[in-house]
């Protein structure tokens, strides 16, 4: 089962105790996945569609509790040729449909349906609790989430820009930075930042899913931290190996060209130990010296040896250049 489905299943079991919140949630649901049909006798029929059985039951329960109706509500399962099943809830009672649409402010007092079930009236979503319910309903109707183990992505798909703008603005009231992108003629309201998706789950009151997402985030952050640490240590090891290789090359060059007899006692001791212990760290080399010295002292002596090797190379190049010039 996907994480997105888990969230919807959790939200489907939750019914707001306050009627105004129930209406706000229904307004979002009808606005995003509702379909109003006018029969040949000018009678209204309301259809709600979903691919989730628990969500379909939530629609059914929400309408029953909000409007205390006993009218016939049928849930049809449509398979067709689609891979996913589609559940359609149908309300055929004309008076009940009008009651629902007027309560959710999707129909005016003159029984005129708002164009394309457009943006929900602000009266329905005045309170913070109603805004939470609205976001919850919008997500149930047309929202989805990616698998947090792979990436963080929350989205609600709206059929037009005004609806998308309204959803975005409501989400933004909770200090969550929702953005909009156009995808195949639809307007997608989305959030991609992990911590803000956690906040959104809290807003929708999906607390179990919130904890599951937090656990995934913690594990991912731990893995990323360990990977960064390993990469950093690997880089430091590479630098240490490269530095030690250069030091040994310089020391061998000095030994071959001028011998250690030209070196001071301190430089000769460090040079001999570096060749004997090529993998030792500066701290370990310092501990082997008599008397022992610190890392900075060892590094200072090795730098002197490197400078000496460079000077010997330079002198040799000058001598070779002079010989070639005289021969010409």
N, C-alpha and C positions, 0 to 999 in steps of 0.2 A: 504494500500500500504506500502511496506517495505521501510526502509531508503535507502537500497542499490538501489532499483528501483528509488527512488526519485533522488538520485545522478546521476544515468545513464540518467534519463529523462532530468535533468538539463544540463548535458554535451552534450546530443544529440542535443540540440538547439543551441549549440555554434559551430561556424565554424571559424577557424583561418583565418585572412585576408591575411596572408603571404603564398605564395604557398609552400615554403620550410617547413613550419610547417604543412601544409596540407599533404604533402608527408610523413613527419615523423609520423604523426598520422595514415595514411593509412598503412605505413610499419608495425607498431605495430599490427594493426587490421588484416592485411593479414597474418602476421607471426604467429599470435596466433589462428585465427579462419578461416583462408583461406584454400581452398582446390583446388589444380590445377588438372584438368582432361585432359589427352591427348586423343583425339578422334582417331578413326581408320585411319583418314586421317592426323594424326600428327598435329592436330589443338588444340590449348590450350583453355580451358574453365575455368573461374575463378568462384568459389562459395564462398560466405561468409554466415555464419550461426549466428543466434542470436535468443533468446527467447523474445526479447523486440521489439515491433513494432517501437517505436521511434528511437531505435538504428538502426534498419534496414533502416529507412528513412534517418538517418544520414549517413550511408554507401552510400546510393544512391546519396544524395546531395553532399557529399564530393568528390565522384568520378566525378560527373557531373561538379562541380566547378573547381576541380583541373586540369582536362584534357580537359575541354570544349568539351565533346563528346556528340553526339546525337544518339549514337548507342542504340540498344534495350537493356534495362536492366529490367529483370523481377524479381519480388519479389513473391516467392511462399510461401504459408502458409501450413505447413505440420502438421497435427494433429496426425495421426497414432493412436497408443494406449497410447501415452504419455499424462500425465496430462497437461503439458505446451505446448503451441503452439510453433512451430519452424518456423522462417522465413528465407528463403534462397534467397539471391540475386545472380543472375546468369548473368555473362557476357560471351556471346558466340562469340563475335567478336575477332578472333585470333589476329589481329594486335593491337587492343586496349588492350588486355590482356598483350601482350608483352610490349607495351608502359608503362603500369602500373607497371609491374614487374621490368622493367629496371629502371624506375624513382625511385622506392623504393629500388633499389639495391638488389632485391631478385632474379634477373636474371643477369648474366654477359653479356659482349659484344658479346659473342659467342652464346647467347640465351640458355645458360645452366642454369637450375634452381638450386639455392643453395639447398644443401641436406636438405630435410625435412623443407624447408623454414627456414633455420637456423637463427643464429643471424643476426640482421640488421647491415648493413655496417655503420661504425662510421661516414662516410661522411654525412649520412642522419641526424645524431643527433649531429652535431658539436656545434650548438648554444644552449644557455640555453632555449630559447623559443621553440626550436625543441624538447628538452628533455621533457619539460612540455607537449607538444603535444603528444609525444611518450607515456608517462605515461598515459595520458588521453585515448589514443587509446587502450593501453593494458588493462586498466580497463574496458572500454566498451566491449572489446572482450572477456575477461575471468576473470574479477574481480568481487568481491563482498564485502559487508560490513555487519557486524552484527548490530542488533538493539542497538544503543548506550545506551538506557535505561537499557539494560541487561548487556552488556559487550562491550568493545572496541576491534574491530578486523577488519583489512583491509587485503585483500589478492588478489593476481593475480596468477592464475594457469597456469603453463607452461608445455608443453609436455616433455621437456628434460632439462638437467642441464645447457647447454650453454645458452639457452634462459633465464632461471631463473637467472643465474649469471649476464647476461646483464641488465635485469630489475632491479635487486638488485643494481648493480653499478650505474645505472642512478638515481635511487631513492636516493642513498647515496650521490650523488653530491649536494643534497639540504639539507645536514646535518640531514637526517632522517635515523634512524638505522633500515634498513630492514633486515630480516633474511629469511632463506630458510629451509623448512622442506619437507621431502618426504612423500607423501600421495597417496597410491594406484597407484604406478608407475608414478605419476605426481610430479613435483617439484613446491611447493607452496611458493611464495614470500609473506611474511606477515609483518605487523606492528601491535603491540598490545597496544602501549602507547597512551593514549587519546590525549595528546597535539601534538604528532607527526602525528597522523591521521588528526588533524586539519590543521597542516602544509601541509600535502599531499593534502587535499582538496583545500588549497590555491594554491599549485603548479598546480593542474589541473584546477584551476579557477572555482571551484564549490562554489561560494561565498554564495549563499542562503543556501546550505546544510551545509556549514561551520558555518554560524550563528545559524542554527538549532541545530547542534552538540554542539556548545558552550553553548547554552541555556540549553541543557540537562546536560552538564558537570557541569555548575554552580549550577543547582538544585541538582545534585547528591552530589557535594561537600558540599553544604549547609546542605543536609540531613545527610551526614556522619559526618559533624562537630557538628550538633545538637545531633546526636546519641552518639558521643564521649563525648560531654559535659554532656548529661544525664547519660551515664554510669559512668563518673567520679564523678558526683554529687551523684549518687546512691551508688558508692563505698565509698565515703566520709561519706554519711549518715550511711552506715553499720558500718564503723569504729567508728563513733561517738556513735551509739547505743551500740555497743559492749563495748566501753570504759566506757560509762555511766553505763551500766549493771554491769561491773566489779567494778566500783567505789561504786555503791550502795551495792553490795554484800559485799565488804570490810567494808563499814561503818556499815552495819547491823551486821556483824560479830563482829566488835569492840564493838558496843553497847551491844550486847548479852554477850560478854565475859568479858569486863572490864568496860563498861559504858562510857559515854561522860565526866564524872567528871574528868577522868584522862587526858583529852585533854586540850590543851591551848585554850584560848578564840577564837583565829583565826581559829584553826582547828575545834573546835566545831561548830562555825557559818557556815563554809563551809559544814560540814557534815550534819547539820540540813537542810540547803537549798537544798543540793543535793537530799536528801530523799523527801523533799517537792516538788521539781521541777525536777523530773527525766528526763524530755525531754529538759530541758533548756541547751543552749550552755554555754561554758565557759565564753564567753563575757556577756551573760545574767546573769549568776550566779554572776560574778564580780560586775555587776551593782546593784545587790540586797544587797550586803554587805555594812556594815557601819563602816568605810568609804568605798566607792567603790574602787575596784582594777581592774587591767587589766587581760587579759586572762592568761598571763604567771604567774601572782601571784596566780590565782585560780588553775592553773595546778600544780604549785609548792606545794600548800597545799594538793591537792588531791593525789599527788605522796607520800607525807609524810604519809597520811592516809593509802595508799596502802602498804607502807613499814612497817608501824606499824601493819597492819593486818597480813602481812606475818610473822612478828616476833612473834606475838601472836600465830599464827598457829604452828610455829616451836616449841615454848616453850611448847605448849599443847601436841604436838607429842612426845617431849622428856619426859614430865611428864608421859604420857600414856605408853611410852616404859619402863620407870623405874618401873612403877607399875607392868606391865606384867612380867618384869624380876624378881622382888621380889617375885611375886606369884609363879613363876616357881622354 
